[in-house]
C-alpha cells in the first residue's frame, strides 16, 4: 500500500502522484490526504497492465489539476476464482480539473468465477471540470459465474462540468457481454449531488447481451440531485451500435430502471431511455424501460 500524507506539486511537467505496475498480481493500493497540484498533468495517475492487478484509490485531499484529477486504468484479465483487475475509487476531496475530474477504464475480461474487472466509484467531493465530472468505461466481457465487468457509481458531491458541447456530469459506458450465470456488465448510478453539465447530466449506456441465467446488462439510475444540462438531463440506452442488447438467458436483464426525485432543467430531453434488444427466454428476461418521477 502507498500512503501519501504530503502536499505534492507536479509543476508543468509531471503528475502529482504517478503509480504503475507491470506483470500479473501487481496491484496498486493508494491512500492520499495531501493537496495535489499539477499544472498540465494528472493529480493522480495509476495504471496496471498485468492479469489480476487491481487499483484501489482512497483520496481525502483536494486536487487542482490541469488535466485529469484522478486517472485509473487496468488492462489485464481477471482469471481464477476471485481474480481482480477492477478499479475502486473513493474520493472525499474537491477536484478542480482542466479535463475530466475522475476518469477510470478497464479493458480486460472477467473470466474466473466471482472475478472482477468492474469499476466502483464513490465520490463525496465537489468537482469542477472542463470535461466530464465522473467518467467510467469497461470494455471486457463478464464470462465467469458471478463475474463482474459492470460500473457502480455513487455520487454525493456537486459537479460543475458546464462547458458546452462537452462536459457530462456522470458518464458510464460498458461494452461487454454478460455470458456467465449471474454475471454483470450493467450500470448502477445513484446520485445525490447537484449537476451542471455542458452536455448530459447523467449518461449511461451498455452494449452487451445478457445470455446466461440471471445475467445483467441493464441500467439502474436513482437520482435525487437537481440537474441543469445543456443537452439531456438523464440519458440511458441498452444495445444499439456496438451490440445487440438482447436478454436471452433465463431471468436475464437488459432493461432500464430510472427513479428521479430531483429537478431537471435541460435544453433537450429531461429523461431519455431506450432499449434496442430482444427478450427471448420464456422465463421472464427483461428488455424494458421504466421511469418514475
TAJO-V620974 format. One record per backbone hydrogen bond with DSSP energy under -1.0 kcal/mol. NH is the residue of the N-H (numbers start at 1). CO is the residue of the C=O. E is the energy in kcal/mol with one decimal. If there is no record, write none. Layout:
NH:CO:E
NH:CO:E
This chain:
2:29:-3.2
4:31:-3.1
8:35:-2.7
10:37:-3.2
13:10:-1.0
14:10:-2.2
16:42:-2.0
17:43:-1.3
19:45:-2.8
21:47:-1.8
25:51:-2.7
28:54:-2.2
30:56:-3.0
31:2:-2.7
32:58:-2.4
33:4:-2.3
36:62:-2.4
37:8:-2.5
38:64:-2.0
39:11:-2.7
43:68:-1.7
44:69:-1.8
45:17:-2.4
46:71:-1.8
47:19:-1.6
48:73:-2.2
49:21:-1.1
52:77:-2.9
55:86:-2.2
56:28:-2.7
57:88:-2.8
58:30:-2.5
59:90:-2.7
60:32:-3.3
63:94:-2.9
64:36:-2.8
65:96:-3.0
66:38:-2.2
67:41:-1.4
69:100:-2.0
70:101:-2.0
71:44:-2.9
72:103:-2.1
73:46:-1.5
74:105:-1.8
75:48:-1.6
78:109:-2.7
82:113:-2.5
83:80:-2.1
85:116:-3.2
87:118:-2.4
88:55:-2.5
89:120:-2.6
90:57:-2.9
91:122:-2.6
92:59:-3.0
95:126:-2.8
96:63:-2.6
97:128:-2.4
98:65:-1.3
99:67:-2.6
101:132:-2.5
102:133:-1.7
103:70:-2.9
104:135:-2.3
105:72:-2.0
106:137:-1.8
107:74:-1.6
110:141:-2.9
111:78:-2.3
112:78:-1.7
114:145:-3.1
115:112:-1.8
116:83:-2.3
117:148:-3.2
119:150:-2.3
120:87:-2.6
121:152:-2.7
122:89:-2.9
123:154:-2.5
124:91:-3.3
127:158:-2.8
128:95:-3.0
129:160:-2.7
130:97:-1.0
131:99:-1.7
133:168:-2.4
134:169:-1.8
135:102:-2.8
136:171:-2.2
137:104:-2.0
138:173:-2.0
139:106:-1.9
142:177:-2.8
143:110:-2.4
144:110:-1.9
146:181:-3.0
147:144:-1.8
148:115:-1.9
149:184:-3.4
151:186:-2.2
152:119:-2.7
153:188:-2.6
154:121:-2.8
155:190:-2.5
156:123:-3.3
159:194:-3.0
160:127:-3.1
161:196:-3.0
163:161:-1.9
166:163:-1.9
169:200:-2.0
170:201:-1.9
171:134:-3.1
172:203:-2.3
173:136:-2.0
174:205:-2.2
175:138:-1.9
178:209:-2.6
179:142:-1.8
180:142:-1.6
182:213:-2.9
183:180:-1.9
184:147:-1.6
185:216:-2.8
187:218:-2.3
188:151:-2.5
189:220:-2.7
190:153:-2.6
191:222:-2.5
192:155:-3.2
195:226:-2.7
196:159:-2.6
197:228:-2.8
198:161:-1.9
199:167:-2.0
201:232:-2.1
202:233:-1.9
203:170:-3.1
204:235:-2.1
205:172:-1.8
206:237:-2.0
207:174:-1.3
210:246:-2.8
211:178:-2.0
214:250:-3.0
215:212:-1.9
216:183:-1.9
217:253:-3.1
219:255:-2.5
220:187:-2.5
221:257:-2.8
222:189:-2.6
223:259:-2.7
224:191:-3.3
227:263:-3.1
228:195:-3.0
229:265:-2.3
230:197:-1.6
231:199:-2.5
233:269:-2.2
234:270:-1.7
235:202:-3.2
236:272:-2.2
237:204:-1.8
238:274:-1.7
239:206:-1.9
240:243:-1.3
247:278:-2.9
248:210:-2.1
249:210:-1.6
251:283:-2.0
252:249:-2.0
253:215:-2.1
254:286:-3.2
256:288:-2.9
257:219:-2.6
258:290:-2.9
259:221:-2.7
260:292:-2.7
261:223:-3.3
265:227:-2.9
267:229:-1.3
268:231:-2.4
272:234:-3.1
274:236:-1.8
276:238:-1.7
280:247:-1.4
286:252:-1.8
290:256:-1.9
292:258:-2.4
